[in-house]
Amino acid sequence: METSEKEKTGIEKAAEDLFSFAIDREDVKILMASLPKEADIKRVTVEYELQLLKIVSAGWCISYYLENCHQKSRFAALYWKSVHEFSQGVSETSGLLIGKTIDYFLILKDRLDMYVDAMAKKTDAPEPAVVIGPEFARVCGNADDVFTVMTGSKMFVATVGRVKQYLEEIKLR
C-alpha cells in the first residue's frame, strides 16, 4: 500500500461493509429459489422488491440499532452516500436498457418511507416483520399471497439479524 493512500476509519469500513452486504444478491437468489411455484405473483417483481427491501432494511437498522450511538449520523451518511452513488449507476443503466429515465434512489427512499409509515401505523404489531411482510406483498402486487408475505418477512428478518450481529461484533451498538 502506498503511503499516500489514507486508511479508512472504523466507521468508514463499517459503512462500506454494510453497503456491500446490502447490495449482495445471494440471499435474494436463495429466497427466489424457495418461492413456491404456486405463488400468485410476478416473480420478477418479487426479485426486484427483495433487493429494495434488503437495502432499505440495512439502512433502517442504522437508525434503529444505533439510536444512542454518537457515530450514528456519520455512519448513516456514509451508508446512504454509497447507496446514492450505486443508485446513480443503476438509474443510468436501467434508463439505457428501457429507454426511460428512472431514479433508483428515489424509489429506495419511497420504499423506506412506505415501510416506516406502515410500522408507525401498526404500533400494536408484536414485531416489525409482521408489518413488513404484508406491506412487501402489497407493493409486489398481491397483498393476499401468503408466499410473498413470508418471503418479504424472511428477507427483513434475515437482514436485520445479520446487521444487528455485525454491529455487535464491531462494537457499534
C-alpha positions, -999 to +999 in steps of 0.1 A: +000+000+000+013+034-009+018+059+019-003+084+001-034+063+005-053+072+036-066+044+057-103+041+064-116+048+098-136+021+116-169+038+108-160+042+071-151+005+069-183-004+088-205+016+064-187+001+034-192-034+048-229-027+054-234-013+019-216-043+004-239-066+024-270-047+013-263-050-024-252-086-023-278-107-042-271-142-027-300-141-003-323-127-029-314-157-051-320-181-023-354-166-014-364-166-051-354-202-054-376-211-024-406-191-035-432-218-044-443-220-080-479-216-068-472-181-055-497-158-072-472-131-080-449-118-107-416-133-098-396-105-115-414-080-093-407-100-061-370-103-070-367-065-077-386-057-045-365-081-024-333-062-033-350-029-025-362-043+008-327-055+017-311-021+010-337-001+030-338-026+058-300-024+063-302+014+063-332+013+087-311-008+111-285+020+115-312+043+130-328+015+150-298-002+165-275+028+168-302+051+183-279+062+211-246+059+194-226+091+188-214+078+154-249+071+141-252+102+120-218+097+103-224+060+098-258+067+082-245+095+060-217+072+047-240+043+041-266+064+023-239+082+002-228+048-010-264+038-018-269+071-036-238+065-058-248+029-065-283+042-074-270+066-099-253+038-118-284+016-116-306+045-128-283+052-158-280+016-168-317+010-165-325+041-184-304+030-213-320-005-212-356+005-210-353+039-227-369+057-198-354+078-170-358+063-135-344+075-102-335+043-083-325+063-052-359+080-051-375+045-054-354+034-024-364+064-004-401+059-012-398+022-001-381+032+031-408+058+038-435+033+030-422+006+053-415+031+082-450+046+078-466+011+078-447+003+110-457+036+126-494+028+119-492-007+134-478+001+168-495-029+182-476-053+160-455-078+180-425-072+158-418-052+126-416-083+103-454-088+109-459-054+092-432-057+066-443-090+051-478-079+041-466-045+030-440-062+008-466-084-007-489-054-013-461-035-032-454-067-052-490-067-064-508-093-042-512-085-005-531-117-001-504-141-013-491-158+018-459-170+000-450-134-009-458-122+026-435-148+040-407-141+015-407-104+024-408-112+061-379-136+057-358-110+039-365-084+066-357-107+095-326-121+079-313-086+070-320-072+104-304-102+122-273-100+102-269-063+106-275-065+143-249-092+146-224-072+126-229-041+147-225-061+179-193-077+165-177-043+157-190-029+190-210+000+175-242-008+194 
